[in-house]
Amino acid sequence: MATRKTPPKSNTSSEELLEFYREMLLIRRFEEKAGQLYGMGLIGGFCHLYIGQEAVVVGLEAAAKDGDKRVTSYRDHGHMLAGGMDPKGVMAELTGRAGGYSGGKGGSMHMFSKEKHFYGGHGIVGAQVPIGAGLAFSDKYKGNDNVTFAYFGDGAANQGQVAETYNMAQLWDLPVIFVIENNQYAMGTSVQRATKSPDFYERGIAFGIQGEEVDGMDVLAVKAAGEKAVAHCRAGKGPYILEIKTYRYRGHSMSDPAKYRSREEVQKVREERDAIEHVRELILQGKHATEDALKAIDKDIKAVVNEAAEFAKTSPEPDVDALYTDIYADA
């Protein structure tokens, strides 16, 4: 990934910059703690961390309004936190406890909150994309101006159901934003080895869908692109594609040693492109806050994350009778 260009002076307020910093730092500290709990055996199954990609969801949530929906894949913890879900409920679900958002039965990949309009992480690659179009269809049918953010990765972008969904979404002018979180690696396969058309957003051209590429390590760039896409959808102009170029620092999942890339590559991105450090520099350069104030924010966030971890550890496991619930819907 290229070195970040020097950004123009931002007219973003001090409050907004500090909120971006706080939200991205919460996701990172939460994920770091989740990694620790996984290593301790308190989180079982698969666990996909969002470290490095924080600017994507934080920037897009800044462009959303109440009532907008979001659906994503299994790398979903950051989306939940950015969408306002309680860290305690998220961590409790990761540890399979009754206090979790899915009652301890969904785990890392399958959390859900209708209250927060979060329609799940999904373990099947690409399966959430047509679901996102369905959510958007519901809003269009109801006649409101809500938008759905359907997140998926560069690997899922090669799934056939994505192309089918593009076609239907454009045919029916659905208010859905297809967010491709291109973190450069689908499991262990780089984008260059997996596709002959690396500019994923251009695939919408065949269906008449507008789109653009976005610097996913710059939360301000993500927010600006998100506002443009949201305005497009709310105006009844149909779907929009955002290919957001980002980077994950950890392996695909906790079991992935990530030997398909060098440590030097990861370190270079950390040093030159880190999204949180970028906002931190903007805050300090613009004198929006002091070093001590940023340290205080970090301290507060660590306390929130530690509280979430303690809640998860002390929350009871689901009752055995829970095995027989959530199987059938009441009709």
Order of alpha helices (4+ residues) and beta strands (2+ residues): alpha-alpha-beta-alpha-alpha-alpha-beta-alpha-beta-beta-beta-alpha-beta-alpha-beta-alpha-alpha-alpha
